[in-house]
Amino acid sequence: MAKTPKPVESLNYEEAMAELETVVAALEEGNQKLDEAMTLFERGQLLMKRCAELLEAAELKVRQISGDELTAFEEEE
């Protein structure tokens, strides 16, 4: 019996990204029937959206903390 996945909304960034990587790997293998592949694809889309939302929230918090004065990262040579 397949394990029921956690609701996407309850996942933190690391959990969502790890599951998204698993979904992508499974889809790249291509061993699923069409309906299974579509279910994986839909889950992947939800996970991708969740990751983007969490990153946006983190960026907003950093902007609030830094007073909207974010500077670009520069690599040392």
Secondary structure as the mmCIF struct_conf table of DSSP 4:
data_model
#
loop_
_struct_conf.conf_type_id
_struct_conf.id
_struct_conf.beg_label_comp_id
_struct_conf.beg_label_asym_id
_struct_conf.beg_label_seq_id
_struct_conf.end_label_comp_id
_struct_conf.end_label_asym_id
_struct_conf.end_label_seq_id
HELX_LH_PP_P HELX_LH_PP_P1 ALA A 2 PRO A 7
HELX_RH_3T_P HELX_RH_3T_P1 VAL A 8 SER A 10
HELX_RH_AL_P HELX_RH_AL_P1 TYR A 13 GLU A 29
TURN_TY1_P TURN_TY1_P1 GLY A 30 GLY A 30
BEND BEND1 GLN A 32 GLN A 32
HELX_RH_AL_P HELX_RH_AL_P2 LEU A 34 SER A 66
TURN_TY1_P TURN_TY1_P2 GLY A 67 GLY A 67
BEND BEND2 ASP A 68 ASP A 68
#
